[in-house]
Amino acid sequence: MKSWFGLAAAAAGAAALCGFGAQSALAGARAVAAGTDEGTGHAVFVQTDNTAGNSVVAYDRAADGTLTKAASYPTGGLGGVLAGSVVDHLASQGSLTYDPSHRLLYAVNAGSNTVSVFSVHGDRLRLEQTAGSGGTFPVSVAVHDNHVEVLNALNGGSVQGYLVVLGHLIPLPGSNRPLGLNPSATPQFTTTPGQVVFSPDGSRVIVTTKANGNDIDVFRVGPLGYLSAAPVVNAEPGTVPFAVLFDRAGNLVVAEAGTNALASFHLEADGTLDPLASVPTGQAATCWVAAAGGRFYASNAGSATISAYQSGPGGQLSLLGATSTDPGTVDAAATPDGRFLYVQTGAAGIVDAFAINPDGSLAELGTTLVPGSAGGEGIAAS
């Protein structure tokens, strides 16, 4: 068997043959704010998804959770808009993904079919690479150890695999996996896949298809990072599975837009899912979910609210209540210590900041307008 570095070298050599043409953006093309290369220790990053030129805006996060703009960093690509979308142009979760082990930030450029890779230096970023996504309209990025998967939403959907090598994405030859969704289904924003994510141990990759099948697809991950040729398809009729994450016990938690509920499942070794719980939010358009400690926060775009849940033994879920946000509640990110939650609202491109109280309730800290980000999605906290 080839060594990991041998495989990386082979993948790099084959990248040009695969037509992905990873473009390095080093030296003069690096987007570094003037002054020191190292910023403050804690930050929140927000993607604009602007069709005239996508950017990631970095905010310094103070000890009390308030945000101060540090700088804005062009991704070198374009944002995109799915037909029918209003406050959620990508209609996905994970479009901006922080990789703490490599100190990298991955941003999708849906309008130019690329993914940008930034190195993270506190609240400062440096653009290292803009790479082809291996498909059309990338919407979500997942990372586990040295493996990255990118979910492309259009033309039936696909997942493309990469290795992380020296701060760059190297496409794995032959790793593209078509999802086989109906490419003509409408409206686009509800019939394109919602998210790609790794299981906690990295042995599975999960993809949600939303209303294009109402399925949760589970791929097996091989020893070199290659996915199984086809996934195990778990049909969840009428639920519109959108965003996913895992609880502390390794159970899958899904935001279901069709039933406006948060549901949990046990992931079996064969890739099938066993239902554990389903608890409605009582709100409209429940599409996104973020984790903070043992709690979950579901975004309800149609109600402009965040629903809080307590995670219990055996994947059980308890609804704690709802908190109002600015209009168009979409993606959200919690800080690693579970003290703060930052919520994108797509109607005007505002980020609402909350402190998470000991009982799981939210206390508003303030709002931040992110220029040029109305309808944008993608937020990460370090």
Phi and psi in degrees as a GROMACS rama.xvg file:
@    title "Ramachandran Plot"
@    xaxis  label "Phi"
@    yaxis  label "Psi"
@TYPE xy
-67.613  148.748  LYS-2
-68.7311  164.828  SER-3
-59.3001  -42.8655  TRP-4
-69.1177  -33.0546  PHE-5
-64.3093  -41.3444  GLY-6
-64.7444  -40.9327  LEU-7
-61.2465  -42.3358  ALA-8
-64.3173  -41.0482  ALA-9
-64.4503  -40.5757  ALA-10
-65.2645  -40.9122  ALA-11
-63.0771  -41.2229  ALA-12
-66.4451  -30.2169  GLY-13
-88.6288  -8.92236  ALA-14
-57.7898  -44.2645  ALA-15
-63.2826  -37.2225  ALA-16
-66.2029  -28.9638  LEU-17
-81.8697  -7.74608  CYS-18
80.8524  16.0053  GLY-19
-89.9565  -28.4471  PHE-20
50.6399  57.9669  GLY-21
-56.7363  124.815  ALA-22
-101.087  121.953  GLN-23
-83.6689  137.341  SER-24
-120.532  68.1892  ALA-25
-98.5349  177.873  LEU-26
50.4494  -117.391  ALA-27
-62.5594  -23.4566  GLY-28
-85.4318  -2.75756  ALA-29
-70.8375  137.402  ARG-30
-96.3829  91.6204  ALA-31
-122.781  130.753  VAL-32
-64.3335  150.351  ALA-33
-61.273  146.497  ALA-34
101.944  -152.459  GLY-35
-64.2135  151.24  THR-36
-80.4392  -14.7854  ASP-37
-105.399  124.278  GLU-38
-96.3038  -164.686  GLY-39
-71.8986  166.443  THR-40
-76.2003  -25.9536  GLY-41
-123.975  137.987  HIS-42
-149.161  162.296  ALA-43
-125.935  132.116  VAL-44
-114.46  134.028  PHE-45
-127.751  129.598  VAL-46
-92.7749  134.807  GLN-47
-83.457  -31.5984  THR-48
55.8283  33.8217  ASP-49
-75.971  131.3  ASN-50
-71.0476  -17.4855  THR-51
-84.9122  -9.63779  ALA-52
156.684  109.858  GLY-53
-70.6331  147.159  ASN-54
-143.268  157.908  SER-55
-113.276  123.553  VAL-56
-99.4167  125.634  VAL-57
-99.8411  134.405  ALA-58
-122.36  134.18  TYR-59
-73.4848  132.921  ASP-60
-103.684  115.38  ARG-61
-76.1749  169.603  ALA-62
-61.1928  -26.7135  ALA-63
-91.4764  6.38966  ASP-64
90.0684  -7.18706  GLY-65
-74.0156  155.673  THR-66
-112.715  141.813  LEU-67
-132.143  128.659  THR-68
-62.9461  132.162  LYS-69
-99.0599  -51.3359  ALA-70
-172.167  165.76  ALA-71
-118.519  137.623  SER-72
-126.157  111.644  TYR-73
-61.1982  142.023  PRO-74
-86.4124  -15.5723  THR-75
84.6074  8.98391  GLY-76
-137.816  -175.598  GLY-77
-113.61  146.202  LEU-78
-74.6696  172.888  GLY-79
-141.374  162.059  GLY-80
-133.832  120.158  VAL-81
-77.6655  140.344  LEU-82
-59.1656  133.386  ALA-83
93.04  -13.4973  GLY-84
-77.5576  150.423  SER-85
-123.406  -61.6038  VAL-86
-102.028  -3.4236  VAL-87
-138.338  78.485  ASP-88
-63.4442  -26.4675  HIS-89
-96.1388  -20.1752  LEU-90
48.0012  52.1894  ALA-91
-152.406  170.888  SER-92
-123.773  144.344  GLN-93
91.3237  20.5998  GLY-94
-75.1712  -19.3995  SER-95
-127.409  113.171  LEU-96
-124.455  125.846  THR-97
-93.1294  133.272  TYR-98
-113.286  90.9386  ASP-99
-66.1341  -29.3175  PRO-100
-68.5856  -30.996  SER-101
-105.593  -2.62982  HIS-102
53.8026  50.0654  ARG-103
-123.705  153.543  LEU-104
-127.199  127.118  LEU-105
-108.028  129.209  TYR-106
-126.806  130.092  ALA-107
-82.9596  144.428  VAL-108
-117.046  86.4758  ASN-109
-63.5955  -31.8597  ALA-110
-78.2814  -11.6515  GLY-111
-127.783  9.9924  SER-112
56.538  44.7384  ASN-113
-136.1  166.928  THR-114
-127.472  130.854  VAL-115
-99.1361  140.823  SER-116
-116.059  120.045  VAL-117
-110.847  139.608  PHE-118
-85.0939  144.889  SER-119
-109.625  127.902  VAL-120
-129.307  80.7925  HIS-121
67.7043  -118.843  GLY-122
-99.1983  15.9094  ASP-123
-112.472  147.499  ARG-124
-123.641  155.105  LEU-125
-134.664  123.569  ARG-126
-73.0492  118.085  LEU-127
-100.079  -29.2393  GLU-128
-166.479  147.038  GLN-129
-125.377  116.113  THR-130
-119.339  150.01  ALA-131
-62.1549  144.872  GLY-132
-87.8736  -7.08957  SER-133
78.3952  12.868  GLY-134
-172.027  -156.717  GLY-135
-118.042  128.315  THR-136
63.5392  70.1807  PHE-137
-65.2923  139.561  PRO-138
-131.967  -13.6746  VAL-139
-155.212  145.412  SER-140
-130.78  134.376  VAL-141
-123.581  145.792  ALA-142
-137.168  141.401  VAL-143
-148.306  119.947  HIS-144
53.3707  -121.357  ASP-145
-100.403  16.1614  ASN-146
-113.987  138.316  HIS-147
-128.534  139.501  VAL-148
-121.83  135.381  GLU-149
-115.567  129.826  VAL-150
-97.1995  123.146  LEU-151
-102.76  137.321  ASN-152
-95.057  -30.2015  ALA-153
-99.5714  173.345  LEU-154
57.481  39.9884  ASN-155
89.9654  -7.81281  GLY-156
79.3669  148.704  GLY-157
-159.463  161.626  SER-158
-122.821  129.859  VAL-159
-116.501  133.042  GLN-160
-99.4657  150.488  GLY-161
-141.975  158.42  TYR-162
-104.836  145.424  LEU-163
-93.4076  116.111  VAL-164
-130.813  115.209  VAL-165
51.3589  44.7515  LEU-166
77.1746  13.2367  GLY-167
-128.022  157.084  HIS-168
-95.1094  123.548  LEU-169
-110.85  114.83  ILE-170
-64.7719  136.921  PRO-171
-81.2751  116.97  LEU-172
-57.7125  133.24  PRO-173
75.2026  16.016  GLY-174
-97.045  -4.37122  SER-175
-68.3502  130.472  ASN-176
-122  107.339  ARG-177
-65.6449  144.361  PRO-178
-90.6149  -18.9374  LEU-179
69.0768  28.6038  GLY-180
-79.005  162.85  LEU-181
-71.122  111.736  ASN-182
-73.8045  -12.6338  PRO-183
-98.9231  -1.15167  SER-184
-64.1958  143.133  ALA-185
-132.834  158.064  THR-186
-72.788  154.239  PRO-187
-58.8486  -39.3288  GLN-188
-69.2976  -17.1299  PHE-189
-106.922  -8.43077  THR-190
-118.076  20.6702  THR-191
-113.752  153.966  THR-192
-61.6957  150.469  PRO-193
-99.4864  -35.6399  GLY-194
-164.054  151.758  GLN-195
-119.026  138.778  VAL-196
-151.971  147.948  VAL-197
-86.5684  149.275  PHE-198
-68.7942  159.996  SER-199
-55.6562  -33.9437  PRO-200
-90.5828  0.586907  ASP-201
76.9992  7.52658  GLY-202
-86.2304  -13.8943  SER-203
-135.186  152.294  ARG-204
-121.698  130.261  VAL-205
-112.365  137.494  ILE-206
-130.459  133.615  VAL-207
-98.8271  142.084  THR-208
-106.747  -0.617611  THR-209
53.9255  -136.031  LYS-210
-79.0015  -3.38245  ALA-211
-87.8745  68.5055  ASN-212
113.942  -23.5821  GLY-213
52.8399  48.6738  ASN-214
-118.855  155.795  ASP-215
-117.965  109.584  ILE-216
-90.4155  136.538  ASP-217
-124.485  113.949  VAL-218
-96.196  144.336  PHE-219
-86.2924  139.133  ARG-220
-99.4997  122.935  VAL-221
-78.4427  173.205  GLY-222
-63.9536  -24.5827  PRO-223
-101.002  11.2122  LEU-224
93.8843  -0.759563  GLY-225
-80.0231  137.389  TYR-226
-81.6876  156.247  LEU-227
-58.2568  153.553  SER-228
-59.2794  -32.7489  ALA-229
-140.811  152.914  ALA-230
-89.7124  164.702  PRO-231
-80.3805  122.493  VAL-232
-97.2359  116.62  VAL-233
-102.544  105.995  ASN-234
-77.1125  130.692  ALA-235
-129.405  73.0403  GLU-236
-53.7983  131.852  PRO-237
77.6106  -2.9982  GLY-238
-88.2882  -23.3359  THR-239
51.1573  66.3859  VAL-240
-63.0795  125.552  PRO-241
-114.494  -73.0728  PHE-242
-113.716  151.036  ALA-243
-139.314  155.566  VAL-244
-157.997  -178.28  LEU-245
-120.565  144.311  PHE-246
-82.5831  -179.683  ASP-247
-66.5035  -21.8513  ARG-248
-91.1205  0.969872  ALA-249
88.1756  13.5378  GLY-250
-84.5345  143.706  ASN-251
-79.2625  132.851  LEU-252
-118.037  128.558  VAL-253
-126.11  131.443  VAL-254
-86.5091  119.41  ALA-255
-109.073  111.942  GLU-256
-75.5045  -24.9975  ALA-257
-72.8001  -36.5225  GLY-258
-105.795  -1.94719  THR-259
49.9272  58.7514  ASN-260
-144.041  161.867  ALA-261
-106.563  128.992  LEU-262
-126.19  152.98  ALA-263
-125.966  150.678  SER-264
-141.847  149.632  PHE-265
-92.3112  127.282  HIS-266
-88.1662  112.128  LEU-267
-79.0056  162.135  GLU-268
-61.9972  -27.1756  ALA-269
-88.8576  5.39102  ASP-270
90.8732  -2.84744  GLY-271
-81.9143  159.652  THR-272
-117.001  131.436  LEU-273
-105.181  120.755  ASP-274
-62.8122  138.852  PRO-275
-116.398  -44.2973  LEU-276
-158.03  154.525  ALA-277
-148.069  118.567  SER-278
-127.859  115.27  VAL-279
-63.8569  149.553  PRO-280
-81.474  -24.6872  THR-281
76.0165  12.5924  GLY-282
-119.767  -174.96  GLN-283
-115.938  140.414  ALA-284
59.1739  59.7295  ALA-285
-80.5596  105.632  THR-286
-124.393  -30.469  CYS-287
-119.548  158.403  TRP-288
-149.861  137.461  VAL-289
-125.414  151.01  ALA-290
-110.15  142.135  ALA-291
-143.285  103.172  ALA-292
64.165  -128.09  GLY-293
-95.9964  20.1531  GLY-294
-122.988  158.201  ARG-295
-125.111  148.476  PHE-296
-128.983  112.242  TYR-297
-98.3456  133.398  ALA-298
-91.346  130.689  SER-299
-115.148  95.3464  ASN-300
-63.3674  -35.018  ALA-301
-78.3342  -15.1471  GLY-302
-112.679  -8.64909  SER-303
56.0858  51.9554  ALA-304
-141.886  162.112  THR-305
-116.877  126.704  ILE-306
-99.9267  129.348  SER-307
-98.9983  138.497  ALA-308
-129.777  146.76  TYR-309
-100.663  131.24  GLN-310
-85.821  135.102  SER-311
-122.942  179.865  GLY-312
-59.4042  146.281  PRO-313
66.6348  23.8165  GLY-314
77.2798  11.5253  GLY-315
-69.5331  151.041  GLN-316
-128.337  138.362  LEU-317
-126.553  124.595  SER-318
-74.6964  126.393  LEU-319
-97.2567  -24.8568  LEU-320
142.774  -177.66  GLY-321
-129.517  149.446  ALA-322
-126.989  135.955  THR-323
-74.0816  148.237  SER-324
-129.381  -179.23  THR-325
-66.7081  163.292  ASP-326
-62.3169  142.369  PRO-327
83.4367  49.7803  GLY-328
-62.8475  122.1  THR-329
-127.637  -120.173  VAL-330
-69.0875  155.392  ASP-331
-146.668  157.428  ALA-332
-145.3  136.041  ALA-333
-101.934  152.455  ALA-334
-72.1407  154.735  THR-335
-56.8997  -29.4917  PRO-336
-86.229  -0.690866  ASP-337
73.5226  16.8919  GLY-338
-91.4846  -25.5891  ARG-339
-135.006  150.13  PHE-340
-129.153  133.44  LEU-341
-119.824  126.373  TYR-342
-120.914  123.424  VAL-343
-78.0975  137.56  GLN-344
-124.276  120.963  THR-345
-83.7941  -15.0387  GLY-346
-59.6108  -44.1913  ALA-347
-121.573  -2.02344  ALA-348
78.4109  45.2604  GLY-349
-109.781  141.299  ILE-350
-104.96  122.732  VAL-351
-95.2336  130.196  ASP-352
-105.45  135.205  ALA-353
-132.527  145.311  PHE-354
-90.5184  139.819  ALA-355
-95.1464  115.202  ILE-356
-74.323  161.49  ASN-357
-55.7055  -28.3542  PRO-358
-89.4843  4.68386  ASP-359
92.3193  -11.1505  GLY-360
-70.4266  163.676  SER-361
-112.6  137.394  LEU-362
-116.255  120.944  ALA-363
-67.4728  134.216  GLU-364
-104.393  -26.0868  LEU-365
153.676  176.4  GLY-366
-127.324  151.257  THR-367
-133.539  121.507  THR-368
-81.8122  125.372  LEU-369
-101.72  104.988  VAL-370
-57.8937  138.319  PRO-371
72.2777  19.4131  GLY-372
-118.147  14.072  SER-373
-58.2685  128.894  ALA-374
82.5594  -5.08461  GLY-375
-78.8463  156.6  GLY-376
-136.762  154.803  GLU-377
120.853  107.164  GLY-378
-145.982  142.491  ILE-379
-146.378  147.579  ALA-380
-126.444  140.295  ALA-381
